[in-house]
Amino acid sequence: MTWSLDFIQTTAVGAIALFVGVSILRRMPVLRRYNIPAAVVGGLVVAILVTVSREFNVGTVKFDTTLQAPLMTAFFTSIGLSASVGLLRAGTRQALVFLALATFLAVIQSLIGIFTAVAFGESPLLGVLMGPAALTGGPATALAFAPQFAAAGVASAESVAIAAAMAGIVMGGLVGGPMVTRLLEHHQLHASAATAAEQTTTSVPVHSNSDEESDLLAVLKGISVLLIAMGIGSWLSGVMKSADWTLPGYVGAMIMGAVIRNLDDQTRWLQIPHQLTERIGVVCLTLFLAVALMNLRLWELTSIAAPLLVNLIIQVLAVAFFCWYVVFRVMGRDYDAAVMSGGFIGFMLGTTANAMAVMHSVVQRYGPSPRAFLVAPIVGAFFIDFTNALLITGLLNLLS
């Protein structure tokens, strides 16, 4: 028996999976401790149920993931709308150095992945997918590039992308906090008294239910800006595609979001409700992850389980080594540098959410780090996506 769900029903199941994940997280504190997203937990539960149903010949479920691409594009558009040049200018030198380090490590990740894949007799493109696409890029970037990898001959590209990205998120949460703690204790570092006095203004931003967000006009404005950026961005992506640039569809919308944000910063014409657009983006990302993970074909991963596992072990060791001996020293060998190193591990193995969670857990215990919370999110949430996309595109074109 086969159950075929249309895109509305698929999204509805994704919403149910999301709340299943929330319920599981409430009952299992260990998952919350490692900052595993509810969408990941719920989506994996559905994927496991679908796999069990298939293996025991109970029935087959087919999901229509039509809305997956728009949801992903909406999230990356919201990232573009957060990319203020004014914010970057406040920490330009540190941000550029941090970006250079992240880009260099993404190259190393690609080499590790390629050598691991070749050692197991697989395509080198599988190594790129398991490396910078899934780890530096995270689930959204990995899934965005999965069709290009599939077209280039990588079998089960979407399942590989999700499996590698999810494993990276888990390891990023496991390794980041202990690494920062060891750096702080080894070098006897503490937050300065001056920054401690500013804790209330330099910690992770807390979003309040402001009047602007509850106002209907603000909601309409936020959604409209997102849709406009997505619409123009779709045209821009088409132009780039016609120029034979292999880029995921969301890049044009992300660029347009950044353009609109910075024009609005200069003119104040639109007065974009940034907290609202950020929340809309997070909602879209959450549903996107739930739907994507539900469609994870676990039975397709058995043939490449060994290269996936070996690649992950080597990648984690490489990131930890790089943070201890390079990132911490280059970023200043101080308290902020240690906190940034934890954030670096978070987004180089998982997502920016991972990075923020790792850094937040550290500053709650040891004191605030305003420089880390300025630099890491700017690089991890936006600029590394550009350089990483260029790297993945170049490798796709070179190795295809």
N, C-alpha and C positions, 0 to 999 in steps of 0.2 A: 504494500500500500504506500502511496506517495501523497504527501500533503504539500501543496504548492500555495504559498502565501504571497499576496500582492505586496506592493511597497508600503501601503498603509498598515496592513496587518503585520508586516515585518517590523516596522517602526514601533507598533504597539507592543509586540513581543519584546523589542529592545527596551521599551520603557518598563515593562514588567521585570525584565532581567536586571535593570538598574536598581529597582527597589528591592529585589531579592538580594543583590549585592550589598545594599545598605543594611538590610536586616542581618546578613551574615557578619558584616563588619561590627555591628553592635554586639554580637554574641561572641566574637573572636577578637579580643583586643590585640593579639599578636599581629594580625593583619593590619590593623590601624597603626601599630607601632612602626611598621615598615612602609607606611604610606601607600598601600596598595589601593588603587582607585576602586570605588564601588562598581563602576562600569566594567572593569576588568574581571572582578570576582563574579558578578552576575552573568556577564557574557560567557565566561569560561564554564559556568555551571550549565548554561543552555547548550554550549558546544559539546560538553561531556554527555549530556542527556541525548542529544542528537546522535552522537557516535555510538552510545550504548544501544539506542533504538535500531540503528543501522546494523550493528554487529550481531544482534540477536534476532534480526529479521522481523522486528515489530513493525517497522515502517521507515520511510525516508522523508525527510523534511527539506523542502527547497525554499530558500528565502530570496525575495526580490530586493536587492540592495540598491535600487535606483536612487534613493535619497542619500546614500552614503557619500557620494562625491559633493553634492551641495552642502551637506553638513560640515564636511571637512573644509571646503572652501570658505564657508562662513567663519569657522574658527580662525583660519589663517588670515582672513581679512581683519578680524578683530585684533590679531597680533600686529598687523601693519598699522592699524589705527592707534596702537600704543607706542609706536616707534617715533618718539619726539626727538628732533635734532637738539632741542634745548636740553633735554635730559642727558643725551649723549655727550653734549659739549661740557656738561658739568664734570664728567669723568673721562674725557676723551682719551688721554694718554693711557690710563689704566685699562679702559675698555678695549682700545686697539691692541694693546699687548695681550690682554686676555683672549681676544678674538684670534690673534695670531697663534697663540698656544693651542687653542681649541682646534683651529684649522690644521695645524701641524699634526696633532694627535689623530685627527680624522684620517689623514693620509696614512699614518702608522696603522690605524685600524683596518684600512683597506688592504694594506700589504699583509697584515696578519691573516685577515680573512681569505685573501687570495691564496697564500701559501698553504693554509689549512685545507681549503677546498681542493686544491691541486694534489696535496698529499693523500687525500682520500679518493682521488680519481674523479672528482667532480669539476664542473665548469668554474673557471675563475670568477665569473659573474656571481656565482652563488656566494663567494667570499665577500664580494662588495655588498651584496644584499644583507649578509650576516654581520658586516662590519659597520661602516659609516651610515648606511641607509637605516639600519635597525637600531643601532646604539646611539650614535650622535644625533640621528634624526628622530628617533623614537617611533612609536606606532603610527602616527599620522603620516610622517614622511615616508616610512617604509611601505605603508599601504598605497601612498600616492604614486610611488615609483614601481610598485609590484607589477602593474600591467606592462610597463616597458621591459622589466626583467623577464616576464612570462613570454612576451613577444620575441625576446632575444634567446629563448630556449631554456630558461630556468624552470624546471618542473615545480609545480605547487608553490609558485612564488609568493602568493598571498599568505598561505599557511606558514611558510618559512619566515616571512617578514614579521608576522604577528608573534610567532613562537620566540624568535630571537629578540624582538623588542620587549616582550613581556619578561623574559628571563633577565634582560638588561635592567629593567626597572626594579625588579626584585633585588638584584645584586647591587644596584646603585644605592638603594635604601639600606642594605645590609653593610656595605663597605664605607659609605660616606661619613656617617657619624663617628664610628670607631677611629677612622683615619684622622679626623680633625682632633678628636680627644687625644690621640697619641702625639700628634704634632704639638698641641698646647702643653701637654705634660712634659714632653721631651725637651722643649725649648723654654719651658716655664713662662708662658705668655698669658697675659691678662688684658681685658679691655681697659682702656685708659679711663681715668676719672672724668675727663671731659666728655667722652662719648657716653659714659654711663648716665650722665646727667641729661642726655638727649634721647634716652631710650624710648620715650613715648612718641617721638616724632620720627625715629629712624628704624623702628622695627618693621616687620612685615605689615604692609598697609591693611587697615581694617575698614571694610566697606560698610557704611551705615545706610540705613533705609532713609535716605534724604528725600526731601520734598520733590526734588527734580526727578528722582527715579520713579516715584509713585505717580507723577503727573503723566497723564495720557499723552500730552504733546511730546514730552521727553522720550517716552517709549516709541512713539511713531517716528520721531527724529532719529533715534538710535537705529531702529530697524531700517529706515529709509537710507541712511548713510551706508549701512552695511550692504544693502541691495544695490545701491548705485556703484559702490566700489567693486562689488562682485560682477556687475554687468559690464562696466568699462574694463575691468580686469580680465573678463572672459575674452573680450575683443583683443586686448593686449597679449594674452596667452596665444590667441590664434595667430597674431602677427609673428610672435617668437617661434611658433611651430612652423609657420611658412618659411622662416629663415633657417629651418633645420636645427633648431635648438631643442634638444630633448630635455624638457623641464616639466615637472608636474603641473597640472592645471591650476593649482592654487597660487602659483608664483605671481601671475599677473594681478590677481586680486590683492595679494599681500603688498605688492609694490604700489598699487593704486591706493590702498588704505593708508600707506605711509605718506603718499603725496597729499591726500586729502587732509590727514592729520596735521602735517606741517604747514599747509596753506591756511588751515583754520587757526593754528597757533599764531600765525602772523596777522591774519585779518580779523579774527574773532567773529566772522560772519555767520558761521553755522553754530558755533558754541556747542560742539559735540558733547553729549553726556558720556564721558569716557568710562566711568564705572559701569554704566548700563551696557554699553557695547561690549565691554569686557565680560560681563555676566552672560550676555547673549552668546558670546563666543564659547564660553565655558560650557553652557548648556548644549550647544551644538557639538562640541568635542565629546562630551559625555555620551550623548546619544550615538554619535559616530562610532566611538569605541565599543559600545555595547552591541551595536548592529554588526560591526566588523568581526568582533570576537565570536558572536553567535554563529557566524558563517565559517569559523575555523574548522577545517577538515583535519582533525587530529590523526585519522588513519593514514593520511598522506605523508606524515613526518617520520614514520618508522625507518624508512630507507636512508634518511640522512641524520638520524639521531646522533650518531657518533661525531661527525664533523661539527654539528651544532654545539655539542657539549664541549669538545676540545677547544673550539674557537672561543666559546664563552670564558672558559678557564684562563686561556692565554690573554684574552682581552682585559679581563678584570685585573690580572697581575700587571699588565702593561700600564693601565690607567692608574693603578695605585702607585706603581714605581714612578711614573711621570709626575704625579701630584707631589709625592714626597721629595723628589730630588730636583724637579724643575719648576713646577707651578709655584710652590711655596717660596722658593728662593727668588725667582724672577719677580714675583708680585710684592716683594719687600721683606720677607722673613719676619713679619710681625703678626699680631693678633688678627688683623684684617686679612692678611695673606693666608693664614691658616683656615679661617672661615670660608674664604673664597675657594680654597682647595677642596673643601667639602662640597661646595656648590658645583665645582668643576666636575667632580666625580658623579654627582647627581645627574647633570644633563649630558655628560659624555657617555654614560651607561644607560640613561633612561630619558627623563623629560625635565623641563624647567620646574615643573611642580615638584619633582623629586629633589631638585637642587634647593628650592625654597624651603621644603620641609626639613631637609638636612640642616641647613643654615639656621632655621628657626629653632630647631631643637638645641642647637649649640648655644645660640645667644640667650636663650631662656635660662641656661645654666651658668654661662660664663660672662654674660654681659653683651651689650649691643655692638654691632659692627656696621655702621652706616655706609662705609665705602664698599663693603661686600654686597650689601643689599642694593646699591646703586649699579655696580658693575655687572654682577652675575646675571640678573634678570635681563638686562639690556642685551647682553651677548647671547645668553642661552635661549631666550624666547624669540629672538628675531634675527640678529646678524649672522649667527652661525648657520641658520637655515639657508641663507643665501650662499655662503661659501661652500657649505656642504652640498647643496644642490648642484653647484658648478662642478665640484669634485665628482659626484656620482654621475653627472651627465658626461663629463669627460671620459670617465672609465667605461661607461656604457658604450660610448661611441668608439673607444679604443679597442675594447675587448669583444665587441659584437662581431 
